[in-house]
Amino acid sequence: MRLQPYIPLHPDETALSFAGRLAMAHTGQFLTRLLADMRINTEHFVLGRPDAISAFAEIAGVGKDELLNATMRGILGGVEFRGERFHGAFLSRAADKFCPYCLAEDGDRQDWRQRLLWCFASVHQCPRHRIRLERLVAPARTLQEGLSYLTLPYDEAATKFLPRYLSWLQSRLDRGSAADTPWLASQSIQQILGAGLMLGTALTHALTVRAKTLTAEEQEAALDHGFNIYSQGAERVISALDSIRAASKAHAVQAGPLAYYGRLFEWLDRQCNDRDPGPIRDLLRDHIIKHDVIDVGQVVLGQEVTERRFHSVQSLSDALRIERRRMSRLLQKLGKVPVGASDAEAGLLRFEANEITTLLTDFETAIPMVEVADYIGASLFQMQTLYAAEMIEPFVPRKARGDVRQVVFARRSLDAFLARLSELPLAESEHSRDLHPISYVCQRGAGTTIEVLSAILDGKLPAFRKTGEHGLAAVVLSPSEALACRTV
């Protein structure tokens, strides 16, 4: 059985539109009657099931693949079209809007075609006639069922503004993704337009504004702005994220991604769990991790952070178990926080984790002042002398007495001091010399501990290491040589 006369399928119309035109031409009635005569289940055909579509194509005398390519198949949670999945609110299988001038050009009512382009929620105007699309009172399976007569609008001025995304979408429907850049070709229509709308809304409206609350004209303008950015690639998107973050009024220490990125973050974090929004989610995640202090193990946009990139005053306070305000003062003394910065200002600062690792290690391995003398093999007096002369420096510098409580020394700094002493030659072969510890030499008038030790470290005074001792206690030298060095 083949329908006669033959009616061709237009490449720009939907499968339901084609079937509706055939039904009017052959039966004078709507779709259900023709499908009944063909013994095709109406529900299966309307839902776009391949077997029903293929059977219809054979009877209508058109290519099965061509008709399937024009079919929007109803699936659980949305619509499938040309291998891409769409949210039900993004792509409508029913006829719900139209361009009256396009229908007038089609001819009689039985020849009206529902264009594929009109099925997209983001399409608000006809690119051919540059006028706003009109809407049916209620969505219908075909235009013939939803619209009984056509009235052309009076004084409908063509708009001068044709959104770039509209031209791109029409080209994508006509030629597929072959004409796209690699960046766009790798993404679905919904991923591209969805990201464009959310980016554009965030850039042109307040971060708290929901895209769906905008008027059709506002959505169109926001989407076109976002699409123009998004279509240029990842680097341009990152630049837009910089602008969005900079425009945020969030200044609180505890402000999170929602405060900095608004509805864009909310959309990717809470509303896209049932679908892949495309690479914009990865780009925003990387942007958040790049700018915010994120703890290891924290989940950001569906992925767990495995490596810390930044620390804040608060995170350092938590890691080192030091009260936050005291932590801020310590960081000021270390030059990591501007002197005089308020608690709120300091709380907003971030520190590169790789650079601050040394600080963490030094804090965790620091040696209290009461243990320093034993650690460097010195008497208490010698240690205090070295400290006063800044030959050994505390972890947190102090500018006045009592400036820093609980003075501690970085183990790394003390080890560097001991390493210089360990470079002295052993005293075992120096039997011809009368060798004594530094304290003995100082008592014989060779100078102060600082003077003698400075001469040794500068290479002006020979000194040696005695086995069985460590640090300063192991250093021995000749009193006569020390006296002679002082008189030079």
Wavefront OBJ file of the C-alpha trace (Angstrom):
o trace
v 0.000 0.000 0.000
v 1.375 3.413 -1.037
v -0.390 6.745 -0.615
v -1.314 8.508 -3.837
v -0.706 11.207 -4.780
v 2.839 11.337 -3.422
v 3.543 14.208 -0.989
v 7.222 14.899 -0.217
v 8.705 15.378 3.232
v 10.231 18.812 3.708
v 13.641 18.662 5.432
v 12.720 21.485 7.834
v 9.519 19.961 9.265
v 8.762 17.495 12.035
v 7.499 13.958 11.506
v 4.190 14.871 13.177
v 3.837 17.849 10.836
v 4.397 15.630 7.801
v 1.855 13.102 9.021
v -0.642 15.870 9.765
v -0.356 17.249 6.224
v -0.836 13.791 4.734
v -3.866 13.202 6.956
v -5.537 16.430 5.811
v -4.731 15.754 2.144
v -5.914 12.119 2.062
v -8.726 12.011 4.614
v -9.659 15.622 5.252
v -9.352 14.786 8.943
v -6.701 14.849 11.620
v -3.849 12.435 12.231
v -5.744 9.713 14.115
v -7.926 8.736 11.138
v -5.013 8.265 8.736
v -3.011 6.225 11.249
v -6.033 3.995 11.851
v -6.343 3.343 8.115
v -2.619 2.463 8.062
v -3.081 0.176 11.083
v -0.387 2.125 12.970
v -0.804 2.654 16.694
v -1.448 6.370 17.197
v 0.276 6.568 20.566
v 3.351 4.760 19.256
v 3.590 7.112 16.285
v 3.093 10.266 18.347
v 5.771 9.086 20.768
v 8.081 8.517 17.803
v 8.711 4.805 18.196
v 10.997 3.660 15.364
v 8.761 0.770 14.254
v 5.722 3.054 13.897
v 7.743 5.753 12.121
v 9.295 3.204 9.737
v 5.900 1.737 8.873
v 4.501 5.190 8.147
v 7.526 6.086 5.980
v 7.066 2.976 3.839
v 3.386 3.703 3.205
v 4.030 7.406 2.577
v 6.804 6.562 0.146
v 9.557 8.520 1.895
v 12.901 7.386 3.230
v 12.752 5.743 6.642
v 15.969 7.449 7.771
v 14.719 10.815 6.566
v 11.530 10.549 8.608
v 13.377 9.239 11.669
v 15.685 12.243 11.328
v 12.624 14.485 11.636
v 11.209 12.559 14.604
v 11.287 13.783 18.181
v 10.933 10.638 20.214
v 9.329 10.784 23.623
v 11.469 9.028 26.246
v 11.466 8.854 30.016
v 12.383 12.299 31.311
v 12.443 14.106 27.997
v 12.899 13.877 24.242
v 15.394 12.155 21.963
v 16.182 13.857 18.674
v 18.894 12.807 16.223
v 20.742 10.856 18.862
v 20.703 13.697 21.403
v 18.695 13.745 24.609
v 16.758 16.876 25.529
v 14.889 17.986 28.612
v 11.157 18.149 28.005
v 11.098 21.892 28.700
v 13.904 22.483 26.190
v 12.425 20.740 23.150
v 8.691 20.325 22.518
v 7.344 17.446 20.418
v 4.017 19.248 20.103
v 3.201 22.264 17.949
v 2.938 25.301 20.199
v 4.259 28.294 18.231
v 4.485 29.391 14.637
v 5.327 32.178 12.218
v 2.109 33.343 10.471
v 4.015 34.514 7.393
v 5.684 31.127 7.001
v 2.274 29.415 7.157
v 0.858 31.890 4.655
v 3.695 30.983 2.296
v 2.912 27.276 2.800
v -0.539 27.829 1.321
v -3.791 26.260 2.449
v -4.321 24.960 5.961
v -3.669 21.381 4.880
v -0.174 22.438 3.751
v 0.965 24.132 6.961
v 4.298 22.790 8.228
v 5.588 22.792 11.800
v 9.274 23.709 11.503
v 11.864 21.824 13.531
v 13.336 25.140 14.626
v 10.084 26.247 16.248
v 10.132 23.274 18.604
v 13.059 24.663 20.596
v 12.078 26.676 23.668
v 14.930 29.116 23.035
v 13.539 30.143 19.630
v 11.321 33.208 19.906
v 11.446 34.679 16.392
v 11.421 33.586 12.790
v 14.861 34.038 11.217
v 13.292 34.250 7.755
v 10.760 37.019 8.418
v 12.392 38.563 11.514
v 9.153 38.663 13.528
v 8.211 37.206 16.899
v 6.655 33.754 16.788
v 3.033 33.511 17.809
v 1.752 30.872 20.190
v -1.170 28.490 20.023
v -3.765 28.744 22.765
v -2.748 25.209 23.767
v -0.070 22.848 22.369
v -1.378 20.373 19.795
v -0.016 17.408 17.873
v -0.123 19.381 14.623
v -0.773 22.955 13.597
v -3.928 21.830 11.794
v -5.318 20.509 15.095
v -4.313 23.555 17.125
v -5.087 26.362 14.688
v -8.365 26.547 12.760
v -7.610 29.652 10.713
v -4.699 31.991 10.088
v -4.693 35.729 10.698
v -1.717 37.731 9.544
v -0.579 40.370 12.046
v -0.999 44.023 11.185
v 1.947 46.429 11.299
v 4.311 43.694 12.413
v 7.689 45.388 12.029
v 10.619 43.122 11.286
v 13.246 43.196 14.025
v 16.747 44.315 13.109
v 18.207 41.997 15.713
v 18.734 38.388 14.653
v 20.420 36.405 17.427
v 23.600 34.668 16.344
v 22.611 31.513 18.195
v 19.490 31.304 16.025
v 21.543 31.227 12.825
v 23.836 28.630 14.385
v 20.901 26.448 15.463
v 19.350 26.560 12.006
v 22.704 25.585 10.482
v 23.057 22.723 12.994
v 19.619 21.405 12.049
v 20.348 21.729 8.329
v 23.905 20.391 8.208
v 24.541 18.710 11.540
v 27.692 19.391 13.564
v 30.037 19.027 10.583
v 30.186 22.801 10.100
v 30.881 23.498 13.788
v 34.203 24.171 15.435
v 35.649 21.125 17.271
v 34.589 22.759 20.565
v 30.913 22.987 19.537
v 30.869 19.792 17.488
v 31.699 17.766 20.606
v 28.616 19.059 22.451
v 24.891 18.616 22.086
v 22.487 21.430 21.217
v 21.096 21.520 24.739
v 24.559 21.636 26.304
v 25.548 24.590 24.124
v 22.364 26.637 24.425
v 21.843 25.731 28.082
v 25.333 26.905 29.004
v 24.935 30.013 26.852
v 21.679 30.994 28.561
v 23.058 30.533 32.069
v 26.282 32.391 31.281
v 24.407 35.227 29.606
v 21.926 35.523 32.465
v 24.716 35.679 35.044
v 26.575 38.322 33.040
v 23.631 40.562 32.169
v 21.466 40.204 35.285
v 21.973 39.836 39.013
v 23.440 36.518 40.127
v 20.204 35.744 41.973
v 18.013 36.040 38.848
v 16.606 32.792 37.467
v 16.713 32.489 33.675
v 13.197 31.072 33.548
v 11.765 34.201 35.175
v 13.010 36.423 32.334
v 10.710 37.507 29.532
v 11.129 35.928 26.102
v 12.984 39.025 24.868
v 15.263 39.039 27.917
v 15.999 35.319 27.558
v 16.794 35.800 23.884
v 19.227 38.649 24.612
v 20.865 36.781 27.511
v 21.241 33.594 25.472
v 22.713 35.430 22.508
v 25.242 37.187 24.749
v 26.159 33.921 26.462
v 26.309 31.997 23.183
v 28.656 34.550 21.627
v 31.017 33.942 24.542
v 30.555 30.194 24.873
v 31.002 29.483 21.169
v 34.524 30.943 21.297
v 35.836 28.127 23.456
v 37.044 27.270 26.947
v 39.421 30.215 27.401
v 36.671 32.714 26.666
v 34.351 30.922 29.091
v 37.001 31.112 31.823
v 37.326 34.841 31.183
v 33.547 35.167 31.583
v 33.709 33.269 34.880
v 36.343 35.761 36.036
v 33.903 38.575 35.241
v 31.027 36.857 37.035
v 33.114 36.305 40.147
v 34.432 39.870 40.092
v 30.876 41.213 39.885
v 29.792 39.266 42.969
v 29.132 41.299 46.093
v 30.198 38.434 48.343
v 32.754 39.587 50.918
v 32.107 37.332 53.898
v 34.855 34.943 54.968
v 32.457 32.018 54.751
v 31.120 32.952 51.279
v 30.975 29.916 49.017
v 30.548 29.209 45.296
v 26.821 30.015 45.386
v 27.621 33.535 46.556
v 30.253 34.033 43.856
v 28.545 32.394 40.873
v 24.856 32.566 41.790
v 22.303 30.670 39.724
v 25.010 29.394 37.371
v 26.487 27.338 40.209
v 23.058 26.305 41.482
v 22.102 25.084 38.006
v 25.203 22.937 37.643
v 25.187 21.740 41.251
v 21.518 20.886 41.777
v 19.588 20.931 38.521
v 21.803 18.924 36.169
v 22.090 15.691 38.136
v 19.985 13.819 35.589
v 21.910 15.039 32.531
v 25.363 16.036 31.429
v 25.559 19.849 31.075
v 28.775 19.594 29.077
v 32.268 20.972 29.723
v 31.011 24.087 31.487
v 30.673 22.074 34.705
v 34.354 21.068 34.602
v 35.357 24.640 33.762
v 33.407 26.075 36.687
v 34.728 23.389 39.058
v 38.311 24.213 38.091
v 37.542 27.919 38.478
v 36.183 27.366 41.995
v 39.165 25.250 43.037
v 41.512 27.835 41.524
v 40.025 30.716 43.511
v 38.527 29.239 46.696
v 40.028 27.431 49.651
v 38.748 23.882 49.204
v 39.579 21.118 51.668
v 40.739 17.724 50.453
v 37.719 15.417 50.389
v 35.229 18.213 49.761
v 32.883 17.560 46.831
v 32.642 20.339 44.242
v 30.088 19.942 41.447
v 29.958 16.192 41.824
v 33.679 15.468 42.158
v 35.803 15.002 45.268
v 38.822 17.270 45.614
v 41.958 15.146 46.067
v 44.579 17.875 46.324
v 44.529 21.120 48.265
v 45.552 24.164 46.241
v 45.040 26.955 48.759
v 44.986 27.638 52.470
v 43.213 30.413 54.321
v 43.824 31.817 57.786
v 40.956 29.647 58.995
v 42.214 26.439 57.372
v 45.722 27.043 58.751
v 44.171 27.713 62.152
v 42.299 24.408 61.948
v 45.323 22.462 60.700
v 47.707 23.824 63.358
v 45.138 24.094 66.147
v 45.962 27.737 66.743
v 43.194 30.210 67.493
v 42.286 32.055 64.291
v 43.014 35.585 65.513
v 46.392 34.505 66.861
v 47.044 32.717 63.575
v 46.337 35.971 61.747
v 48.785 37.870 63.981
v 51.479 35.233 63.458
v 51.023 35.408 59.687
v 51.369 39.190 59.870
v 54.707 38.792 61.659
v 55.775 36.301 58.972
v 54.880 38.773 56.243
v 52.086 36.602 54.834
v 49.316 38.995 55.891
v 49.546 42.803 55.527
v 50.346 44.478 58.826
v 47.242 46.025 60.315
v 44.817 43.947 58.255
v 41.496 43.450 59.992
v 40.281 40.003 60.924
v 37.769 40.086 58.067
v 40.392 41.218 55.542
v 42.832 38.540 56.637
v 40.094 35.939 56.409
v 39.624 36.623 52.697
v 43.285 36.014 51.855
v 44.421 32.737 50.359
v 47.848 31.160 50.263
v 49.282 28.757 47.714
v 49.275 25.354 49.371
v 52.631 24.372 47.863
v 54.257 27.541 49.189
v 52.645 27.341 52.589
v 53.596 23.662 53.088
v 56.941 24.708 54.550
v 55.124 26.915 57.022
v 52.922 24.017 58.102
v 55.908 21.692 58.473
v 57.854 24.274 60.475
v 54.888 24.824 62.771
v 54.344 21.119 63.318
v 58.040 20.348 63.986
v 58.940 23.566 65.835
v 61.206 23.299 68.890
v 60.249 25.265 72.031
v 62.821 27.713 73.326
v 63.468 25.654 76.469
v 64.671 22.740 74.333
v 66.852 24.679 71.909
v 70.036 24.597 74.031
v 70.052 20.803 74.169
v 69.151 20.559 70.487
v 72.180 22.604 69.353
v 74.549 21.269 72.046
v 74.977 24.604 73.813
v 74.725 25.862 77.352
v 71.714 27.948 78.266
v 73.894 31.092 78.298
v 75.365 30.272 74.886
v 71.928 29.662 73.423
v 70.621 32.955 74.798
v 73.698 34.724 73.420
v 73.194 33.217 69.969
v 69.509 34.146 70.102
v 70.229 37.735 71.094
v 72.797 38.063 68.297
v 70.290 36.542 65.807
v 72.675 33.730 64.886
v 69.720 31.469 65.554
v 66.343 32.994 64.739
v 62.904 32.111 66.086
v 60.229 30.893 63.714
v 58.141 34.035 64.259
v 60.350 37.138 64.375
v 59.804 39.465 67.277
v 60.522 43.169 67.325
v 60.229 43.840 71.045
v 60.404 41.980 74.323
v 57.190 40.014 74.849
v 56.150 40.648 71.239
v 55.706 36.914 70.637
v 54.423 34.463 73.179
v 55.657 30.876 73.249
v 58.796 31.493 71.198
v 59.659 28.487 69.046
v 62.376 27.718 66.511
v 61.977 25.989 63.196
v 63.793 22.663 63.252
v 64.839 23.318 59.671
v 66.578 26.563 60.704
v 68.414 24.959 63.620
v 69.440 22.026 61.431
v 70.960 24.482 58.968
v 72.996 26.022 61.824
v 74.179 22.587 62.965
v 75.016 21.622 59.387
v 77.571 24.454 59.207
v 79.228 23.171 62.365
v 79.258 19.618 61.030
v 81.438 20.798 58.138
v 84.375 21.399 60.514
v 87.137 18.759 60.282
v 87.515 16.109 62.967
v 89.970 16.828 65.745
v 91.377 13.270 65.984
v 94.484 14.075 63.892
v 95.193 17.416 65.578
v 97.298 16.031 68.491
v 99.875 18.783 68.041
v 97.309 21.471 68.886
v 96.031 22.406 72.343
v 92.267 22.193 71.624
v 89.499 23.301 73.986
v 85.728 24.091 73.799
v 84.556 27.592 72.869
v 83.583 28.426 76.460
v 87.132 27.713 77.665
v 88.657 29.802 74.882
v 86.343 32.717 75.724
v 87.369 32.509 79.399
v 91.000 32.909 78.288
v 90.226 36.277 76.747
v 89.794 35.302 73.110
v 86.520 37.232 72.928
v 82.827 36.555 73.319
v 81.057 33.433 72.129
v 79.626 35.375 69.203
v 83.021 36.776 68.195
v 84.756 33.415 68.340
v 81.957 31.548 66.576
v 81.679 34.211 63.862
v 85.422 33.963 63.181
v 85.117 30.173 62.945
v 82.115 30.256 60.561
v 83.804 32.925 58.443
v 86.888 30.691 58.048
v 89.198 33.141 59.868
v 89.825 30.891 62.852
v 90.659 27.153 62.574
v 88.320 24.919 64.567
v 87.544 21.212 64.746
v 84.890 18.716 65.827
v 85.337 16.401 68.736
v 83.762 12.950 68.462
v 81.202 11.932 71.060
v 79.628 15.400 71.228
v 77.191 17.266 68.971
v 76.518 20.815 67.930
v 78.321 23.633 69.701
v 79.638 21.307 72.408
v 81.625 19.389 69.782
v 83.505 22.488 68.556
v 87.106 22.765 69.834
v 89.928 25.127 68.926
v 93.309 26.421 70.093
v 93.158 29.275 72.642
v 96.472 30.665 71.417
v 95.249 30.736 67.832
v 92.045 32.410 68.960
v 94.011 35.092 70.869
v 96.241 35.650 67.882
v 93.199 35.979 65.601
v 91.718 38.612 67.902
v 94.833 40.773 67.905
v 95.021 40.802 64.108
l 1 2 3 4 5 6 7 8 9 10 11 12 13 14 15 16 17 18 19 20 21 22 23 24 25 26 27 28 29 30 31 32 33 34 35 36 37 38 39 40 41 42 43 44 45 46 47 48 49 50 51 52 53 54 55 56 57 58 59 60 61 62 63 64 65 66 67 68 69 70 71 72 73 74 75 76 77 78 79 80 81 82 83 84 85 86 87 88 89 90 91 92 93 94 95 96 97 98 99 100 101 102 103 104 105 106 107 108 109 110 111 112 113 114 115 116 117 118 119 120 121 122 123 124 125 126 127 128 129 130 131 132 133 134 135 136 137 138 139 140 141 142 143 144 145 146 147 148 149 150 151 152 153 154 155 156 157 158 159 160 161 162 163 164 165 166 167 168 169 170 171 172 173 174 175 176 177 178 179 180 181 182 183 184 185 186 187 188 189 190 191 192 193 194 195 196 197 198 199 200 201 202 203 204 205 206 207 208 209 210 211 212 213 214 215 216 217 218 219 220 221 222 223 224 225 226 227 228 229 230 231 232 233 234 235 236 237 238 239 240 241 242 243 244 245 246 247 248 249 250 251 252 253 254 255 256 257 258 259 260 261 262 263 264 265 266 267 268 269 270 271 272 273 274 275 276 277 278 279 280 281 282 283 284 285 286 287 288 289 290 291 292 293 294 295 296 297 298 299 300 301 302 303 304 305 306 307 308 309 310 311 312 313 314 315 316 317 318 319 320 321 322 323 324 325 326 327 328 329 330 331 332 333 334 335 336 337 338 339 340 341 342 343 344 345 346 347 348 349 350 351 352 353 354 355 356 357 358 359 360 361 362 363 364 365 366 367 368 369 370 371 372 373 374 375 376 377 378 379 380 381 382 383 384 385 386 387 388 389 390 391 392 393 394 395 396 397 398 399 400 401 402 403 404 405 406 407 408 409 410 411 412 413 414 415 416 417 418 419 420 421 422 423 424 425 426 427 428 429 430 431 432 433 434 435 436 437 438 439 440 441 442 443 444 445 446 447 448 449 450 451 452 453 454 455 456 457 458 459 460 461 462 463 464 465 466 467 468 469 470 471 472 473 474 475 476 477 478 479 480 481 482 483 484 485 486 487 488
